[in-house]
Amino acid sequence: MDFWSKFAKYYDVTEKLNGSVYREMCDLTTILTPFHSSVLECAGGTGELSFAAAKKADSVLCTDNSENMLNIARQKAEKQGVCNVDFARANIFHIEQPNESFDVVIAGNILHLLKKPENAVKELYRVTKTGGKILLPTFMTSENTKISGALLGAYKKLGFEPCTEFSPRSYVYFLKGLNLGDVKAKLIKGTIPCCYAVIIKQ
């Protein structure tokens, strides 16, 4: 069993330790999701960003590679009465849906964990409709305070292993270097800051 499957039951608890960042991520996701849109989330974890998008979307497909994460997300959807989100196990590098399937595609806090994040972004781009949005909020772990450093250190002892330590500048530079469309970004400050990047597919 991988780290995320073992960690699934604690995931929402750790989110609360970085609560202000998660709340703003969810608020921005709702704002950036058009009414009546179709949405895909990859690496959706326990579904918070999917639920945020579902407030305005007609349909959301929340996917993750961990069935344990998805089971928790399903339970939360039932408890909250969310009816327009479906769940499926999926690999972010090999999305089954055809080209240009979704108005919005989300991959939150996953790119810094991947050995080849550029391949994942290109796959997300493939299934996004022309003129659609790719939402890519990602934790910034290269510049830590004592509190965030201690928290990240604890995660790493449990098996959390980021592949890339992004700063806001290096993250935006990375995304712009892919030449996939207009990139906009906002830094969300908090215990572990997040750079919320958006690519508009041209």
SVG drawing of the C-alpha trace seen along z (x, -y; Angstrom):
<svg xmlns="http://www.w3.org/2000/svg" viewBox="-28 -36 42 38">
<polyline fill="none" stroke="black" stroke-width="0.4" points="0.0,0.0 1.4,-3.4 1.7,-6.5 -1.5,-8.1 -3.6,-5.0 -2.2,-4.6 -2.5,-8.3 -6.1,-8.7 -7.9,-8.6 -5.7,-11.4 -5.7,-13.6 -8.6,-15.9 -7.1,-16.4 -3.8,-17.6 -5.8,-19.9 -7.1,-21.7 -3.5,-22.5 -3.3,-24.5 -6.9,-25.6 -6.8,-29.1 -4.9,-28.0 -7.4,-25.2 -10.4,-27.5 -9.0,-30.0 -8.1,-27.2 -11.7,-26.0 -13.1,-29.5 -11.0,-30.2 -12.0,-26.9 -15.6,-27.8 -15.1,-31.2 -13.1,-29.9 -15.6,-27.2 -18.2,-28.4 -21.9,-27.7 -23.1,-24.5 -19.6,-23.3 -18.1,-19.8 -15.2,-19.3 -12.5,-16.7 -10.3,-16.5 -7.2,-14.4 -5.5,-13.4 -8.6,-14.6 -7.9,-13.1 -10.9,-13.3 -12.7,-15.5 -12.6,-19.1 -11.8,-20.8 -14.3,-18.7 -17.0,-19.7 -16.0,-23.3 -16.3,-23.1 -19.6,-21.2 -21.3,-24.3 -21.5,-25.7 -20.7,-22.8 -23.3,-20.5 -21.0,-17.5 -17.7,-16.7 -15.6,-13.6 -13.3,-13.2 -10.5,-10.8 -7.5,-9.6 -5.1,-6.7 -6.0,-5.7 -9.2,-3.8 -9.0,-4.7 -9.0,-8.4 -12.0,-7.9 -14.0,-6.0 -13.6,-8.9 -14.6,-11.3 -17.7,-9.2 -18.7,-9.2 -18.3,-13.0 -20.4,-13.5 -23.2,-11.4 -23.1,-13.2 -23.1,-16.6 -25.8,-15.7 -23.6,-16.4 -25.2,-14.7 -23.3,-15.9 -19.9,-14.4 -18.9,-10.9 -15.8,-9.1 -13.3,-6.8 -9.8,-5.5 -7.5,-7.0 -3.9,-7.7 -3.1,-11.4 -0.6,-10.4 -3.1,-8.3 -6.6,-9.8 -9.1,-7.6 -11.4,-10.4 -10.9,-11.7 -9.4,-15.0 -11.2,-18.2 -13.7,-16.5 -13.9,-19.0 -14.5,-22.7 -12.3,-22.7 -9.6,-20.3 -8.2,-20.4 -5.0,-18.9 -4.4,-20.3 -1.2,-19.8 0.1,-16.9 2.7,-18.3 5.4,-18.7 5.1,-15.0 5.6,-13.8 8.9,-12.9 7.7,-14.2 5.1,-16.9 5.3,-18.2 3.9,-15.0 0.9,-15.2 0.2,-18.8 0.2,-17.9 -2.2,-15.1 -4.5,-17.5 -4.2,-20.0 -5.2,-17.2 -8.6,-16.6 -9.4,-20.3 -11.6,-22.0 -10.2,-24.9 -10.8,-28.1 -11.2,-26.0 -9.2,-26.2 -6.6,-24.0 -6.5,-24.8 -3.2,-23.9 -2.9,-24.9 0.4,-23.6 2.1,-23.8 5.3,-25.9 7.8,-24.0 11.1,-25.6 10.9,-28.5 9.8,-27.3 9.1,-29.0 9.9,-27.1 6.3,-26.0 5.9,-24.9 9.4,-23.3 8.5,-21.3 5.2,-20.2 6.8,-19.1 9.5,-17.3 6.8,-15.3 5.1,-14.5 8.4,-13.3 9.0,-11.0 5.7,-9.4 6.7,-8.8 5.7,-12.0 8.4,-12.6 8.0,-15.7 10.1,-15.4 10.3,-19.1 10.6,-22.0 8.8,-24.8 9.0,-28.5 6.2,-30.7 8.7,-32.1 10.1,-28.6 6.5,-27.2 5.2,-29.9 8.4,-29.6 7.9,-25.9 4.3,-26.2 5.1,-29.0 7.9,-27.0 5.5,-24.3 4.0,-26.8 0.4,-25.5 -1.4,-28.8 -1.8,-31.9 -0.6,-31.3 -1.9,-33.3 -1.1,-32.7 -1.9,-33.9 0.1,-33.1 -2.1,-32.0 -0.2,-32.7 -0.4,-30.4 1.3,-27.8 2.3,-26.0 1.7,-28.5 0.1,-27.6 0.6,-29.0 -2.8,-28.8 -1.9,-28.7 -4.4,-28.7 -3.7,-27.9 -6.2,-29.0 -6.1,-26.6 -5.7,-28.5"/>
</svg>
